[in-house]
Amino acid sequence: MTHEEVAACLAELGNTHRLAVFRFLVKAGHSGAPVGEIQKALGIPGSTLSHHLARMARVGLIRQEKHSRTIVCIPDYQQLEGLISFLNKECCAGNS
């Protein structure tokens, strides 16, 4: 990941609602969770949740799939691993 991509992801996760949504989705696993389930569990109004989901999708933290009339949000674990790897890459590199 580039410095700019990491900064964009961290900026989106810097919002308490988006961080809560992302943590919820990570706990849900690879199958993700329907938007309604996220809304019910976290108590975020629908229009506000849509805004947060769109922002996370734009930076690649999640993807959204339409299953019939239900939208399912799925965390992008590869993006998460890239973010963690970037942050951890130079851990203790400057210390002897």
Protein Blocks (a to p, Z undefined) as FASTA:
>chain_A
ZZklmmmmmmmmmpmklmmmmmmmmmnomnopafklmmmmnopafklmmmmmmmmmmnop
accddehjaccddddfklmmmmmmmmmmmgoklpZZ
